[in-house]
């Protein structure tokens, strides 16, 4: 079953390769979507694909890459949007 999650990651998540590592992990899991930095210091993410793979990325987002510190992860399920590929938005 395909699902879509959208939300925000808070903590020390900018300047620590969070977006690149998220893209790498999403591509490894064959997921679609995007990730971007926000002006308030959070990272916004939209991810969709097979539910098991999306949930695996969700667990990864709770800790992030080695240099990151995730204080909060808030994701909400959304209708699947049919995005193809996983990109870093600027």
C-alpha positions in Angstrom: 0.0 0.0 0.0 1.3 3.5 -0.9 1.2 6.2 1.7 2.4 9.8 2.0 3.8 11.6 5.0 4.5 15.3 5.3 6.0 17.2 8.2 8.8 18.8 10.0 12.0 17.9 11.8 13.3 20.2 14.6 16.6 20.3 16.4 20.2 20.7 15.1 19.1 19.7 11.5 20.7 22.3 9.3 24.4 22.5 8.5 24.8 18.8 9.3 24.0 17.2 5.8 20.5 16.4 6.9 18.9 17.0 3.5 21.6 15.0 1.6 21.4 12.1 4.0 17.6 12.1 3.9 17.7 12.0 0.1 20.3 9.2 0.2 18.2 7.2 2.6 14.9 7.8 0.6 16.6 6.7 -2.6 18.0 3.6 -0.9 14.4 2.8 0.2 13.0 3.6 -3.3 10.8 6.4 -2.0 9.6 9.6 -3.7 9.3 13.1 -2.3 11.4 16.1 -1.3 13.2 17.7 1.6 14.1 21.3 2.3 15.4 23.7 4.9 13.1 26.3 6.4 14.1 29.8 7.6 13.1 28.9 11.2 15.8 26.2 11.4 13.5 23.2 10.8 13.6 20.8 7.9 10.4 20.1 6.0 9.9 16.7 4.3 7.4 15.0 2.1 7.8 11.3 1.5 5.7 8.7 -0.3 6.0 5.1 -1.3 5.4 1.6 0.1 4.2 1.9 3.6 6.9 -0.3 5.1 9.6 1.8 3.4 8.0 5.1 4.4 7.9 3.8 8.0 11.5 2.8 7.9 12.4 6.3 6.8 10.3 7.7 9.6 12.3 5.8 12.1 15.5 7.1 10.5 14.2 10.7 10.6 13.8 10.4 14.4 17.6 10.3 14.7 18.9 11.7 11.4 22.5 11.6 10.3 25.4 11.3 12.7 26.0 15.0 13.2 22.3 15.9 13.6 20.3 16.2 16.8 16.6 15.6 16.3 14.5 17.2 19.1 11.1 16.6 17.5 9.6 14.9 14.4 6.0 15.8 13.5 4.6 13.9 10.5 1.0 13.6 9.3 -0.4 11.3 6.7 -1.5 13.0 3.4 -3.2 11.8 0.2 -0.6 10.2 -2.1 0.5 12.9 -4.6 2.2 10.8 -7.3 5.6 12.5 -6.9 8.4 10.9 -8.8 12.0 10.8 -7.5 13.3 12.3 -4.3 14.8 15.8 -4.5 16.4 18.5 -2.3 14.4 21.7 -2.6 16.2 25.0 -2.2 
